[in-house]
Amino acid sequence: MLSLLSAGHRTATSTLARLCVGIVSALALTWLPMRHAHAQRHYEMIIPIAAGGSLDLMARAVSLAFSQQTGESVTPLNKVGAGTLLATRSVAQSTATDGRTLLFTGLPYTTLQYKKGGPAFDESRFKPVIYVGWQPTVLFIRSSIPANDMKSFLAWAKARPEGVTFASSGIGSSPHIAAEQFADMTGIKIVHVPMGGSSAFVPALAGGHVDAVFDAPATRTMVKEGYLKALMIGSDTPLADWKELPTSDQAGLPGFRSGTWYGVLVPAGTPDTTVSKLNTELNKSLTSQVVQSRAREFGITLSGGAPQAFNDLLKSEHERIGALVKTRGIVIP
């Protein structure tokens, strides 16, 4: 009798053990695809410059807003090298088609198409997702120049046969393109002085080592402190929080436009349906408080809209930059 009970107990125990193993196995099989699906939700926002600039901080703001509204992880990743080329090429050469590798970039994307020897990358390897916005730049001059408006500055500049030194963050950068366009419209002679970004050229300008630069409105703090003068915003629209600064029209240069666009692109293999979904979510991101706040800080006019609107902007920027490169004989190494 005890033997039978013992055998029955062993059978029940064995059955229960097999049942537990089965349940655990089923849960594991269910969990694995869930874990895989969760891993798929990771996004990378590739940023082609070092951390700290307005492009970088805008990219991070958009990434944060996108993550908060979708609940999905977005990692801003700075890839710096060869100007913005390293990051741009890394996305161009990506075989990803899931829409989770994004490039947040600006004007250098366009100027790289006019490098000496031909385009630096194949633009057909990208699909535009969204035009984030436009950041106009301001013409700043050193405070020791005897000029307080455009008319007096141009008179001073034209009286200098050696030329006016304009700083920039590099050949083909937004400040450089703006300086060349300014010289083309006004007829003054300029000497281009490429430097290592605003952290280098703003102190150089304040110290009197260069004469002028086109930089983001945030450099206004140096004007308030008396180190620089601001002559105009490179736009026909005044800045909301700096309305006393003349627009290019008011300064006597109608049609002058300086600055940089910001936008998001993905590898060309990304399906249109995925691009459309990204566009919808990113349009929502642009309405978030964190993005709106950054935009105000940097004087950026947010745009948004459909991918085609961004594509149209890219085409118009190609025409503008291409014509300027040819007219001014700009060589982008």
C-alpha positions as CSV (number, residue, x, y, z in Angstrom):
1,M,0.0,0.0,0.0
2,L,2.8,2.4,1.0
3,S,4.6,1.4,-2.2
4,L,1.6,2.3,-4.3
5,L,1.2,5.6,-2.6
6,S,4.9,6.3,-3.1
7,A,4.7,5.5,-6.7
8,G,1.6,7.7,-7.2
9,H,3.4,10.5,-5.4
10,R,6.4,10.2,-7.7
11,T,4.2,10.2,-10.8
12,A,2.3,13.3,-9.6
13,T,5.5,15.0,-8.8
14,S,7.0,14.1,-12.2
15,T,3.9,15.4,-14.0
16,L,3.9,18.6,-12.0
17,A,7.6,19.1,-12.8
18,R,7.0,18.6,-16.5
19,L,4.1,21.0,-16.4
20,C,6.2,23.7,-14.7
21,V,9.0,23.2,-17.3
22,G,6.4,23.5,-20.1
23,I,5.0,26.8,-18.6
24,V,8.5,28.2,-18.1
25,S,9.4,27.3,-21.7
26,A,6.3,28.9,-23.1
27,L,6.9,32.0,-21.1
28,A,10.5,32.2,-22.3
29,L,9.4,31.7,-25.9
30,T,6.8,34.5,-25.5
31,W,9.3,36.8,-23.7
32,L,12.1,36.4,-26.3
33,P,10.2,38.0,-29.2
34,M,8.9,40.7,-26.8
35,R,12.5,41.4,-25.9
36,H,13.5,41.5,-29.5
37,A,10.6,43.8,-30.4
38,H,11.6,46.1,-27.5
39,A,15.2,46.2,-28.8
40,Q,13.8,47.2,-32.3
41,R,12.4,50.4,-30.8
42,H,15.8,52.0,-30.3
43,Y,16.4,55.0,-32.5
44,E,19.7,56.8,-33.3
45,M,19.7,60.5,-34.1
46,I,23.1,61.0,-35.8
47,I,24.5,64.6,-35.3
48,P,27.4,65.6,-37.6
49,I,29.0,68.1,-35.2
50,A,30.4,68.2,-31.7
51,A,28.2,68.6,-28.7
52,G,27.2,72.1,-27.6
53,G,26.3,74.0,-30.8
54,S,22.8,75.1,-31.8
55,L,22.4,72.2,-34.3
56,D,23.4,69.7,-31.6
57,L,21.1,71.2,-29.0
58,M,18.2,71.3,-31.4
59,A,18.7,67.7,-32.4
60,R,18.7,66.7,-28.8
61,A,15.6,68.7,-28.1
62,V,13.8,67.0,-31.0
63,S,15.1,63.6,-29.9
64,L,13.8,64.1,-26.4
65,A,10.4,65.3,-27.6
66,F,10.1,62.3,-29.9
67,S,11.0,59.9,-27.1
68,Q,8.5,61.5,-24.7
69,Q,5.6,61.3,-27.0
70,T,6.2,57.8,-28.5
71,G,7.7,56.2,-25.4
72,E,10.5,54.9,-27.5
73,S,14.3,55.3,-26.8
74,V,16.2,57.8,-29.0
75,T,19.9,58.2,-28.6
76,P,21.5,61.4,-29.9
77,L,24.9,60.4,-31.3
78,N,27.6,62.9,-32.3
79,K,29.8,61.6,-35.1
80,V,32.5,64.2,-35.7
81,G,35.1,64.1,-38.4
82,A,36.0,65.7,-41.8
83,G,33.6,68.5,-41.0
84,T,30.2,66.9,-41.2
85,L,31.2,64.4,-43.8
86,L,31.9,61.4,-41.5
87,A,28.4,61.4,-40.0
88,T,26.7,62.1,-43.4
89,R,28.5,59.3,-45.1
90,S,27.8,56.9,-42.3
91,V,24.1,57.4,-42.8
92,A,24.4,57.4,-46.6
93,Q,26.1,54.1,-46.5
94,S,23.7,52.6,-44.0
95,T,21.7,49.6,-45.1
96,A,19.1,50.2,-42.4
97,T,15.5,50.3,-43.7
98,D,13.6,50.5,-40.5
99,G,13.7,54.3,-40.1
100,R,15.6,54.0,-36.8
101,T,18.8,55.6,-38.1
102,L,18.2,59.4,-38.7
103,L,20.5,62.2,-39.7
104,F,19.9,65.7,-38.1
105,T,21.8,68.1,-40.3
106,G,22.0,71.5,-41.8
107,L,23.5,73.7,-44.5
108,P,26.8,71.7,-44.8
109,Y,24.8,68.9,-46.2
110,T,24.3,71.2,-49.2
111,T,27.7,72.7,-49.5
112,L,29.3,69.2,-49.4
113,Q,27.8,68.7,-52.9
114,Y,30.1,71.4,-54.2
115,K,33.4,70.0,-53.0
116,K,36.4,70.3,-55.2
117,G,36.5,67.1,-57.4
118,G,32.7,66.5,-57.1
119,P,30.0,65.7,-54.5
120,A,31.3,64.3,-51.2
121,F,28.4,61.8,-51.1
122,D,25.6,60.5,-53.2
123,E,22.5,62.5,-52.2
124,S,20.3,59.8,-53.7
125,R,21.2,57.7,-50.7
126,F,18.9,59.8,-48.6
127,K,15.2,60.5,-48.2
128,P,14.1,63.8,-46.6
129,V,11.8,63.3,-43.6
130,I,11.1,66.8,-42.2
131,Y,12.2,70.4,-42.5
132,V,12.7,71.4,-38.9
133,G,13.3,75.1,-39.4
134,W,15.5,78.0,-40.4
135,Q,18.0,79.8,-38.2
136,P,19.0,83.2,-39.6
137,T,22.3,84.6,-38.7
138,V,23.2,88.1,-37.6
139,L,26.0,90.3,-38.9
140,F,28.3,91.1,-35.9
141,I,31.3,93.4,-36.1
142,R,34.0,94.3,-33.6
143,S,33.0,97.2,-31.3
144,S,36.0,99.3,-32.3
145,I,34.8,99.7,-35.9
146,P,33.5,103.3,-36.3
147,A,30.1,102.2,-37.6
148,N,26.7,101.6,-36.0
149,D,24.6,100.8,-39.1
150,M,24.9,99.2,-42.5
151,K,25.5,102.4,-44.4
152,S,28.5,103.5,-42.3
153,F,29.9,100.0,-42.1
154,L,29.9,99.6,-45.9
155,A,31.5,103.0,-46.3
156,W,34.2,102.0,-43.8
157,A,34.7,98.6,-45.5
158,K,35.0,100.0,-49.0
159,A,37.7,102.3,-47.8
160,R,39.9,99.4,-46.9
161,P,41.8,98.1,-49.9
162,E,43.2,95.2,-47.9
163,G,39.7,93.9,-47.3
164,V,37.5,93.1,-44.3
165,T,38.3,90.0,-42.3
166,F,35.3,87.7,-41.9
167,A,35.6,84.7,-39.5
168,S,33.8,81.4,-40.0
169,S,33.8,77.9,-38.7
170,G,35.3,76.6,-41.9
171,I,35.2,76.7,-45.7
172,G,31.6,76.1,-46.9
173,S,30.2,76.7,-43.4
174,S,27.1,78.9,-42.9
175,P,29.2,81.9,-41.7
176,H,31.5,81.5,-44.7
177,I,28.6,81.3,-47.3
178,A,26.9,84.3,-45.7
179,A,30.1,86.4,-45.9
180,E,30.6,85.5,-49.5
181,Q,27.0,86.3,-50.3
182,F,27.3,89.6,-48.4
183,A,30.5,90.5,-50.4
184,D,28.8,89.6,-53.7
185,M,25.8,91.9,-52.9
186,T,27.7,94.8,-51.5
187,G,30.9,94.8,-53.6
188,I,33.2,94.9,-50.6
189,K,36.5,92.9,-50.5
190,I,36.6,90.3,-47.8
191,V,39.3,88.1,-46.4
192,H,38.0,84.8,-45.2
193,V,39.4,83.6,-41.8
194,P,38.3,80.0,-41.1
195,M,38.4,79.1,-37.4
196,G,37.2,76.4,-35.1
197,G,33.6,77.5,-34.6
198,S,31.9,80.2,-32.5
199,S,33.8,79.2,-29.4
200,A,36.9,80.4,-31.3
201,F,35.7,83.2,-33.6
202,V,33.5,85.1,-31.1
203,P,36.4,85.7,-28.7
204,A,38.6,86.6,-31.7
205,L,36.1,89.1,-32.9
206,A,35.6,90.6,-29.4
207,G,39.4,90.9,-29.1
208,G,39.7,92.7,-32.4
209,H,41.6,90.0,-34.2
210,V,38.9,89.8,-37.0
211,D,36.4,92.4,-38.2
212,A,33.1,90.6,-38.7
213,V,31.2,87.4,-38.6
214,F,27.7,86.0,-39.4
215,D,26.6,84.1,-36.3
216,A,23.6,82.8,-34.5
217,P,21.4,85.4,-32.6
218,A,22.5,83.9,-29.3
219,T,25.8,85.8,-29.6
220,R,23.7,88.8,-28.8
221,T,25.0,88.6,-25.2
222,M,28.3,89.9,-26.4
223,V,26.5,93.0,-27.8
224,K,24.8,93.7,-24.5
225,E,28.2,93.5,-22.8
226,G,29.7,96.0,-25.3
227,Y,32.2,93.6,-27.0
228,L,30.4,93.5,-30.4
229,K,27.9,95.4,-32.5
230,A,25.1,93.9,-34.4
231,L,24.1,95.5,-37.7
232,M,21.3,93.3,-39.2
233,I,19.5,89.9,-39.2
234,G,19.9,88.0,-42.5
235,S,16.2,87.8,-43.0
236,D,13.2,89.9,-44.1
237,T,11.5,88.9,-40.8
238,P,12.6,90.5,-37.5
239,L,13.5,88.4,-34.5
240,A,10.6,88.2,-32.1
241,D,12.8,89.1,-29.1
242,W,15.1,91.5,-30.9
243,K,12.8,93.7,-33.0
244,E,15.1,96.7,-32.9
245,L,17.7,94.8,-34.9
246,P,17.2,95.8,-38.6
247,T,16.2,93.1,-41.1
248,S,18.2,92.8,-44.3
249,D,15.5,94.8,-46.1
250,Q,15.6,97.6,-43.6
251,A,19.4,97.6,-43.7
252,G,19.3,98.3,-47.5
253,L,20.0,94.7,-48.7
254,P,16.6,93.4,-49.9
255,G,16.6,89.7,-50.7
256,F,19.7,89.0,-48.6
257,R,19.2,85.8,-46.6
258,S,21.8,84.2,-44.3
259,G,21.6,81.3,-42.0
260,T,21.2,77.6,-42.0
261,W,18.3,75.2,-42.4
262,Y,17.8,72.2,-40.0
263,G,16.2,68.9,-41.1
264,V,16.0,65.2,-40.7
265,L,16.9,62.6,-43.3
266,V,17.0,58.8,-43.4
267,P,18.7,56.2,-45.6
268,A,17.1,55.9,-49.1
269,G,16.0,52.3,-48.5
270,T,13.5,53.4,-45.8
271,P,10.0,52.6,-47.0
272,D,7.8,55.6,-47.8
273,T,5.2,54.4,-45.2
274,T,7.9,54.5,-42.5
275,V,9.0,58.0,-43.6
276,S,5.4,59.2,-43.4
277,K,5.0,57.8,-39.9
278,L,8.3,59.5,-38.8
279,N,7.2,62.7,-40.4
280,T,3.9,62.6,-38.4
281,E,5.6,62.0,-35.1
282,L,8.4,64.6,-35.8
283,N,5.7,67.2,-36.7
284,K,4.3,66.6,-33.2
285,S,7.7,66.9,-31.7
286,L,8.1,70.4,-33.1
287,T,5.1,71.6,-31.1
288,S,6.5,70.4,-27.8
289,Q,7.6,72.8,-25.1
290,V,11.2,71.6,-25.1
291,V,11.6,72.2,-28.9
292,Q,9.8,75.5,-28.9
293,S,12.0,76.7,-26.0
294,R,15.2,75.8,-27.9
295,A,13.9,77.4,-31.1
296,R,13.3,80.7,-29.3
297,E,16.7,80.5,-27.6
298,F,18.5,80.2,-31.0
299,G,16.2,82.4,-33.1
300,I,15.0,79.4,-35.1
301,T,11.7,79.7,-37.1
302,L,10.2,76.2,-36.9
303,S,8.7,74.8,-40.1
304,G,7.6,71.2,-40.2
305,G,5.3,70.0,-42.9
306,A,5.5,67.1,-45.4
307,P,8.7,65.4,-46.6
308,Q,8.1,67.0,-50.0
309,A,8.4,70.5,-48.5
310,F,11.8,69.6,-47.2
311,N,12.8,68.2,-50.6
312,D,11.7,71.5,-52.2
313,L,13.9,73.4,-49.8
314,L,16.9,71.2,-50.5
315,K,16.5,71.9,-54.2
316,S,16.3,75.7,-53.7
317,E,19.3,75.6,-51.4
318,H,21.3,73.7,-54.0
319,E,20.5,76.3,-56.6
320,R,21.4,79.2,-54.2
321,I,24.7,77.6,-53.0
322,G,25.7,76.4,-56.5
323,A,25.2,79.8,-58.0
324,L,27.3,81.4,-55.2
325,V,30.1,78.9,-55.5
326,K,30.4,79.5,-59.2
327,T,30.1,83.3,-59.0
328,R,32.5,83.8,-56.1
329,G,34.9,81.0,-57.2
330,I,34.6,79.3,-53.8
331,V,36.8,76.1,-53.6
332,I,35.6,73.7,-50.9
333,P,38.4,71.2,-50.3
